[in-house]
Amino acid sequence: MLFPNSAKQAIAKAFYDKEVAILEKQEAYDAEGGLVKTGTAIKSTFTGNVRFVSYDENQQEKGIVKDIDVVITCSTDTTVDVGDLLQYQGSKYVVSSRVITDSHMELEGKIWQV
């Protein structure tokens, strides 16, 4: 049985209250000829639930060893792919994992190093 649309809408209304921007992927060459990735232009935005992640020693002892900084839960119809750049509250993240379920999509991201 699929998750009903009415339930998806209720979840979105209750939890998806943070605005996240999807940034354009841009590449340029620096003065030394090296390829530099930039991402400052906003392509689009979506709303989701944002939570910051840090795995402490206790979790690592249990085998949780993910190298992520943020998890964003959003609607399944949000157009985001692995490798996309996201911005939330001035910080930029690169999407490292995208998992879609019946009710939501979960994006895991790492702080983007310029």
Secondary structure, DSSP 8 states (H G I E B T S, - for coil): ----HHHHHHHHHHH--EEEEEE--EEEE-TTS-EEEE--SEEEEEEEEEEE----HHHHHTT-----SEEEEE-TT----TT-EEEETTEEEEEEEEEE-SS-EEEEEEE---
